[in-house]
Each structure stands twice: as structure tokens, then as C-alpha cells.
Amino acid sequence: MRVLAAIAALLGALAASPAALAQDCRLALLLALDVSASVDEAEHRLQREGLAAALLSPEVLDPLLNGPGPVALAVYEWSGRFQQDVISDWRLVTSEAQVLEIVRELQTVARTTGEFPTAIGYAIGFASTMFAQAPPCFFHTLDVAGDGQNNDGFAPGLAYEHFPLDSVTVNGLAIGGASREIRDYYETEVIRGPGAFVEFARDHSAFEEAMRRKLERELRVMVLGALTP
């Protein structure tokens, strides 16, 4: 019902005032990257560089910049219970120059942790704080990327019970080698909300491709500009 109400509001804005809609945020998109002990320095670079390349790909850049209203974007890295570090804070993206600013942050902000376990529940709980600071947007999506199951602190299900995330769709990017185990875990324990899905990367070298597919899918579904009045 919340999604239907939000879609109705967005369609109403389209019909009422295209000029006003251009200033309304259609989606707050929060990207959470795993930097726990299972992610070595080479894999960390592949994640950062992969996200940067995905953001600059035409398949992502076009729907990011040309939808009905801007997208708010932020990125943080997570590992243990109390290790969540914002790499790129909320930015209402309206130009390629702003995307390049995010890419520059991904390339220059140092990794602050690397020896802690995998606390996915805490990473999801931290997202509620981030969304509370986001610009007002019609929809809210959290993307959790990781290569392991929760092994520290409360599980994702408890995070959903105790943090205000009811209006947030949670998608996943599971990095898992040849086994389906990590993908199955993300599908059953991590993703949440209408239309939530998991993209899968066989290993960190395939992270860029999986991230591009995921972002394209999330952004394309929000592009309603082709609707006729």
C-alpha cells in the first residue's frame, strides 16, 4: 500500500506540474559496501572501482540523470557492529559533474577498517540513521553488497523489527564464487520490500558488472517520463 500511494503521488506530480517535479527527489538510493575481514585490499579496490565505473556507465548514467526528478545518492562501508563509515554523504544528483564528485570520493577516501567481522544487521540498522538525514524523496532503497553471512551481532531480521525501515526496499549484491549459498542467504535473510531482488557476482572481479546491472534495474523502473498524460 505504501508503494502504491507513493506511485500515485508521483503520477499526480507528473500531471500537475512538470516544472515542480524536476525539483522533487524520486529516489533516495543508499549503497552499503562490505569491508569486513573477508574482503582483502585487492577486493576492496575492485568494489570501489567497480562502483565508480558502474555509476559512469551509460546504462546507469542515463536513467540517473534523465528521470522525472533527481536521485539522492549516498555510499557507506560496513564491517563489524560499530564500524560503519560514510564514503559519500547524501547528494541530490542533477549533473554528471556531481557523479564525478562521488567517483572522486570513492577513489580518494581511505578505507578505515579491515579486521572486523560481518555484522549485516548493524549495517542495516545504520541505514535507518542515514535515511533520516536524506532529502525528502518518493522512494527509498538500500543496497547491501557483501560476500558473507552475518557472524556478529543481531541478524538482519532483528534490524527490520527494531529500526524504522518499513518504507525502505532493501536489495542485495551477493558476492559468492561458484556456490549459491551466499545468494540464497541474501534472498532469504537480507532483501526486503516489494520487488526486492538480489544480483549475484561470482567473485569480486565480477562486482562491476553486477553493480551496473543492479543500478540500471533500480533506476530504470523509476523512469516514468515515457508515460503519456
C-alpha positions as CSV (number, residue, x, y, z in Angstrom):
1,M,0.0,0.0,0.0
2,R,2.8,2.4,0.8
3,V,4.4,1.8,-2.6
4,L,1.0,2.3,-4.4
5,A,0.5,5.6,-2.5
6,A,4.0,6.8,-3.4
7,I,3.4,5.9,-7.1
8,A,0.1,7.8,-7.0
9,A,1.8,10.8,-5.5
10,L,4.5,10.7,-8.2
11,L,2.0,10.4,-11.0
12,G,0.0,13.2,-9.5
13,A,3.1,15.4,-9.5
14,L,3.7,14.5,-13.2
15,A,0.3,15.5,-14.2
16,A,0.1,18.6,-12.1
17,S,3.4,20.3,-12.6
18,P,6.3,19.0,-14.7
19,A,8.4,22.0,-13.6
20,A,7.9,21.3,-9.9
21,L,8.5,17.6,-10.4
22,A,12.0,18.4,-11.8
23,Q,12.9,19.6,-8.3
24,D,11.4,16.6,-6.4
25,C,13.6,13.7,-5.4
26,R,12.2,10.5,-6.9
27,L,14.6,8.1,-5.1
28,A,16.9,8.1,-2.1
29,L,19.5,5.3,-3.0
30,L,21.8,4.2,-0.3
31,L,24.7,1.9,-1.2
32,A,26.4,-0.2,1.6
33,L,29.7,-1.9,0.8
34,D,31.2,-4.8,2.8
35,V,34.7,-4.1,4.1
36,S,34.8,-6.9,6.7
37,A,37.9,-9.1,7.3
38,S,36.9,-11.4,4.4
39,V,37.5,-8.5,1.9
40,D,41.2,-8.1,1.2
41,E,42.7,-4.9,-0.2
42,A,42.6,-6.1,-3.8
43,E,38.9,-7.0,-3.4
44,H,38.2,-3.7,-1.7
45,R,39.7,-1.8,-4.7
46,L,37.6,-3.9,-7.1
47,Q,34.5,-2.9,-5.1
48,R,35.4,0.9,-5.1
49,E,36.5,0.9,-8.8
50,G,33.6,-1.3,-9.8
51,L,31.0,1.1,-8.2
52,A,32.7,4.1,-9.8
53,A,32.7,2.5,-13.2
54,A,29.1,1.4,-12.9
55,L,28.0,4.9,-12.0
56,L,29.7,6.3,-15.1
57,S,28.4,3.7,-17.5
58,P,25.8,4.9,-20.0
59,E,23.3,2.3,-18.8
60,V,23.3,3.8,-15.3
61,L,24.2,7.5,-16.0
62,D,21.2,8.0,-18.4
63,P,18.4,6.9,-16.0
64,L,20.2,8.5,-13.1
65,L,20.2,12.0,-14.7
66,N,17.2,11.8,-17.0
67,G,14.3,10.6,-14.9
68,P,11.3,12.6,-13.5
69,G,13.2,14.4,-10.8
70,P,16.7,13.8,-9.3
71,V,18.0,10.9,-7.3
72,A,19.7,11.3,-3.9
73,L,22.7,9.1,-3.5
74,A,25.0,8.2,-0.6
75,V,27.6,5.4,0.0
76,Y,28.9,3.9,3.2
77,E,31.1,0.9,4.1
78,W,30.4,-1.5,6.9
79,S,32.0,-4.4,8.7
80,G,31.7,-5.0,12.5
81,R,29.0,-3.9,14.9
82,F,30.2,-0.3,15.2
83,Q,32.2,0.0,12.0
84,Q,30.1,2.0,9.5
85,D,31.9,4.7,7.6
86,V,30.3,7.2,5.2
87,I,32.3,7.4,2.0
88,S,30.0,9.8,0.1
89,D,27.2,11.6,2.0
90,W,23.8,12.4,0.6
91,R,24.0,14.4,-2.7
92,L,21.0,15.3,-4.8
93,V,22.4,14.3,-8.2
94,T,21.4,16.6,-11.1
95,S,24.5,16.6,-13.3
96,E,27.4,14.4,-14.5
97,A,29.7,16.7,-12.6
98,Q,28.1,15.5,-9.3
99,V,28.5,11.9,-10.3
100,L,32.2,12.6,-10.9
101,E,32.4,14.1,-7.4
102,I,31.1,10.8,-6.0
103,V,33.6,8.9,-8.1
104,R,36.4,11.1,-6.8
105,E,35.3,10.3,-3.2
106,L,35.3,6.6,-4.0
107,Q,38.8,6.9,-5.4
108,T,40.3,9.0,-2.6
109,V,38.6,8.4,0.8
110,A,40.7,5.8,2.7
111,R,39.4,2.5,3.9
112,T,39.2,2.9,7.7
113,T,38.6,-0.8,8.7
114,G,39.6,-4.2,7.5
115,E,39.9,-6.5,10.5
116,F,36.3,-6.8,11.8
117,P,33.6,-9.5,11.3
118,T,30.4,-9.3,9.2
119,A,27.6,-7.5,11.1
120,I,24.9,-7.2,8.4
121,G,22.2,-6.5,11.0
122,Y,24.1,-3.5,12.3
123,A,24.8,-2.3,8.8
124,I,21.1,-2.3,8.0
125,G,20.3,-0.6,11.3
126,F,22.8,2.1,10.4
127,A,20.9,2.7,7.2
128,S,17.9,4.0,9.2
129,T,20.1,6.8,10.6
130,M,21.3,7.6,7.1
131,F,17.8,7.7,5.6
132,A,16.7,10.0,8.5
133,Q,19.3,12.5,7.1
134,A,18.3,12.1,3.4
135,P,16.5,14.7,1.3
136,P,12.7,14.0,1.1
137,C,12.2,11.5,-1.7
138,F,9.3,9.5,-3.0
139,F,11.0,6.1,-2.7
140,H,13.9,4.8,-0.5
141,T,16.2,1.9,-1.5
142,L,19.1,0.4,0.4
143,D,21.6,-1.8,-1.5
144,V,23.6,-4.2,0.7
145,A,26.7,-5.7,-1.0
146,G,28.7,-8.4,0.7
147,D,30.5,-11.7,0.4
148,G,29.5,-13.4,3.7
149,Q,26.7,-14.2,6.1
150,N,26.1,-12.3,9.3
151,N,28.5,-13.5,12.0
152,D,28.5,-10.7,14.5
153,G,25.7,-9.1,16.5
154,F,22.0,-9.3,15.7
155,A,20.7,-10.7,12.4
156,P,19.0,-8.7,9.6
157,G,15.6,-9.8,10.7
158,L,16.0,-8.1,14.1
159,A,17.2,-4.9,12.4
160,Y,13.9,-4.9,10.5
161,E,12.0,-5.4,13.7
162,H,13.6,-2.6,15.7
163,F,14.6,0.1,13.2
164,P,12.3,2.4,11.2
165,L,12.8,0.8,7.8
166,D,9.2,0.0,6.8
167,S,9.2,2.3,3.8
168,V,12.6,1.1,2.6
169,T,13.2,-1.5,-0.1
170,V,16.4,-3.5,0.5
171,N,18.2,-5.1,-2.4
172,G,21.3,-7.2,-2.3
173,L,24.5,-7.8,-4.3
174,A,25.8,-11.1,-3.2
175,I,29.4,-12.0,-4.0
176,G,29.8,-15.7,-3.7
177,G,32.0,-17.8,-6.0
178,A,30.6,-20.9,-7.6
179,S,28.3,-21.7,-4.6
180,R,24.7,-20.4,-4.4
181,E,24.9,-20.3,-0.5
182,I,25.6,-16.6,-0.2
183,R,22.9,-15.7,-2.8
184,D,20.4,-17.9,-1.1
185,Y,21.2,-16.2,2.2
186,Y,20.7,-12.8,0.8
187,E,17.4,-13.8,-0.8
188,T,16.0,-15.3,2.5
189,E,17.6,-13.1,5.1
190,V,18.6,-9.7,3.7
191,I,16.4,-8.4,1.0
192,R,13.0,-6.8,1.9
193,G,10.1,-5.0,0.4
194,P,8.0,-5.1,-2.8
195,G,10.1,-6.0,-5.8
196,A,13.3,-6.5,-3.8
197,F,15.9,-8.6,-5.6
198,V,19.5,-10.0,-5.4
199,E,22.1,-9.5,-8.1
200,F,24.9,-12.1,-8.0
201,A,28.7,-11.7,-8.7
202,R,30.7,-14.9,-8.8
203,D,33.6,-13.1,-7.2
204,H,34.9,-9.6,-6.7
205,S,36.2,-9.4,-10.3
206,A,32.6,-9.5,-11.4
207,F,31.5,-6.8,-9.0
208,E,31.4,-4.0,-11.5
209,E,29.1,-5.9,-13.9
210,A,26.7,-7.0,-11.1
211,M,26.6,-3.4,-9.7
212,R,25.9,-2.0,-13.1
213,R,23.0,-4.4,-13.6
214,K,21.6,-3.7,-10.2
215,L,21.7,0.1,-10.5
216,E,20.3,0.0,-14.0
217,R,17.4,-2.1,-12.8
218,E,16.7,0.1,-9.8
219,L,16.9,3.4,-11.8
220,R,15.1,2.3,-14.9
221,V,12.0,1.2,-13.0
222,M,11.8,4.7,-11.6
223,V,11.9,6.4,-15.1
224,L,8.2,7.3,-15.8
225,G,8.9,10.1,-18.2
226,A,7.6,8.0,-21.1
227,L,4.1,7.9,-19.6
228,T,1.5,9.8,-21.7
229,P,-0.6,12.3,-19.9
